[in-house]
Amino acid sequence: MGLEFEIVLRLVISGVLAALIGWERKSRDKEAGLRTHFVVSVGSTLIMLVSKYGFNDILHPYTVVLDPSRIAAQVVSGIGFLGAGTILVQRQSIKGLTTAAGLWATAGIGLAIGAGMYTAGIAATILVLIALELLNRTDKWFFSKSKRFVIRALNINPVLATLNESGFKIRKIQINNASTSSENQEVALTVMLEAKKDADIQTLIVTIQQITGVLSIKVD
C-alpha cells in the first residue's frame, strides 16, 4: 500500500508543479497552456514510474537485469516533437521557442518527481517560473524588441519623415507599389523598428494614422 500511495503522490505533485508553469503560459495566450503542461508532466512522471517499478515482477538478480533509465530516457527526445509543434515561423520572426523550452523543462520536472527527487523538481519549477515571469519583465526593461510596421499610403514621404523623427532605430525599410493605377498610386511600406516600450509604439501608430493619405497600418 505504501508504494501505491507514493506513486499517486508523485503524479499529483508533478501535475501541480506543471500547472503552475502552464498557468503562466496560458496567461500570456501562448500555444501550450495549463492542460498541455499538466499532461506532459504527468505523462513524464508516469513513464519514469513505469521505468522504475513496472518490471519488478520479472526481475531476478541473476537472470533478468534491466536498465531503469532506458524508458525514461525516451521522454527527452520524444518531447522534442511536441515542442516543435509550438514553434511558429512568421515572416522573419520565430515565436514559441520559450514555450517549447518550457515544455521540455516541464517534462524534466515530471521525470524528477517520478524518480522521487522532490527537492529538485520543486526547485526547477521555481526557477522556470522566475525565468518566465521575472526575466520577461527584465527583458522588456533593458532590451529593445523589433516591431514590424506595414503601412499603406498614397504618399509615403510624410510617413518616412515621421519615422525618422520618431527616434526609433530603423532596422529595415521595404517599399512596394500596392496599386498600379496612375490616379491612385498606393504604396505599401514595410518597416522594422526597435522599441522598448509599447506605449511609445502606440503613440507612433496614432501619429501615423493622422497623416493625410495613410490608408491602413498594421503592427506585429
N, C-alpha and C positions, 0 to 999 in steps of 0.2 A: 504493500500500500504506500510506503514511503516514496518509492521510485515513481509511481504513477502521479502522486501529488507534486513531486519535484518537476516532472515533465510538464504538467499543466501550468505550474507556476512559471516556468521558463517561457512557455508560449505566451502567457498573459503579459509578463514583463516585457517581452520582445514587442508585442503588439502595442503596448502603451508607449514605449520609447519611440517606436516608429511613427505612431500617431502624432507625437509632438513635432517631429520633423515634417510630416505630411501636412499638418495644420499650417505650419509656416509657409510651405509651398502653395497651399490652397489659398491662403490669404493674399498671395500675390498673383493669383489667377494663372498659375503655371500648369503645364500639361499633366504632370503627375502630382496628384494631391494626396489627401489623407488616406483614401482607400487603397491607392496603389502602394504607398509606402507601408501601410499596415500589412497588406497581403505579402509584399516582398519580404518583410522582416519575419513574419510568422512562418512563411514558407521556408526561409533560410534556416530558421531555428528548428523547424521540423526535420529538415534534411540533415542537420547536424545531429539531432537526437537519434534519427534512424541510423546514421553512420556510427554513432557511439554505442547504441543499445539494441539496434534492430536485429543483430545476428548473434546475440548471446546464447540462443538455444542451440546453435550449431557449432559454437566454438569449442575447441578442445586444445589443451595446452601442448599436445604432441602431434596431432593430426591435422587440425584446421587452425590456421593463423591468418587473420585479416588485418589490413591496414585501415584503421578507423577514419583516416583523413581522406581516403580516396573519393568517397561520395561527396563529402562536404567541399572538396576542392573544386568540383564542377560548378558550384554556385558562382565562384569568382569569374569564370569565363562565361557562364550562361547568362549572368545579369548584364553582360555587355550588349547582348541583343536587345534587351528591354530598354537599356539606356540609350541605345542608338535611335530607338523609335521616338524619343523625346527631343532629339536634336533636329532643329529646323534650319535650313539654309535659305535665307530670304535676301535675294539680290546679292549685296556684298557684305551681309552680316550673318552671323551664326548665333542662333538662340537655342537655349535648352541645355547648354553644357553644364551649368550649375545644377540643374535638376537631375541630369544624368549622373553627375558625380554624387549627388545626394542619394540617389537610388543605390549606387554602388556602395556608399558608406552605410546605408541602411541595411543592405544585405550583410555587410561585415558585422554590424551590431547584432543582427539576428544570429549569425554564426557564433559570436562571442557569448551571447546569452544561452544559446543551445549547448555550448560547451561548459556552461556553469561559471563563466568569467563575468560575474555580475558587475564588479567594480569597473572593469574595462569597458563593458557595454554602456553603462550609465555615464562614465566619463567621456566616452566617444560621442554620445548623444548630446551632452552639454557642449562639447567643443564644436560639433557640427552646427548646433543652434547659434552659438556665438558667431561662427563664420558666416552663417546665412543672414543673421539679423544685424549684429554689431558691425561686422566688416562691410556689410552692404551700405550702411549709413556712412561709414568712414570713406568708402569708395565715392559716394556722392559728394562728400565734403571736399575731398582733396584731389579728385581726378575728374577730368572733363570726359564727357560722353558725346559720341557722334550722333547728330540728328540729320536725317535726310529730308530735305525740302523739295517738293515737286510743285512748281508754280506755273500756272498757265496764264499768260497775259498777252495783250495786244501790243504792248510796248515794254520791253524788259529793261530799258535804260534806267528808269526811276527805281525799279526793283534792285538792280545791281548797285545803284548808288546808295540805297537804303542798307543793303547788306554790308557794303564796305564801311559805312558809318556806324554800323551796329556794334562794332568792337569784337565780334566773334571771329574766331580763327576759321577761315575758309579753307577746307582741305581739297575740294574738288568742285568744279563747275562744268556742267554739260548743257548745251543749248541745242534744241531740236525744233524744227518747224512742225507744229501740230496741225497746221492748215495751209493748203496750197492756194487758197482764194486770195486774189490780189486786193479785194475790198476788205477782207477781214484776216489780216496776217497774224494768226495766233501762233505764239511761240511757247514751247514747253521748256522750262528752266529747272534743271536738277542740281541741287547744291548740297554738299556735305559740310555741316558746321560742327564745331566743337563748343559745348556749353556745359557749365557746372550746375546751373540752377534751372529748374523747369519754369520758374516764374519769369526768368529772362526770355525764355523761348516763347511763352505766351504773349509777352509784351511785343516781341518781334512779329509774331503772327498777326496781332491786331494792327500793328503799324503797316505791314504789307497789305493787309486786306483793305486798308483805307486808301491805297494808291489807285488812282484812276487808271482803268484798263486792266486791272487784275481780275481774272475770271474765276480762278479757284486756287486753293493752296492746300497741300496735304503734307503732313509731317509724320514720319515714323522712325 
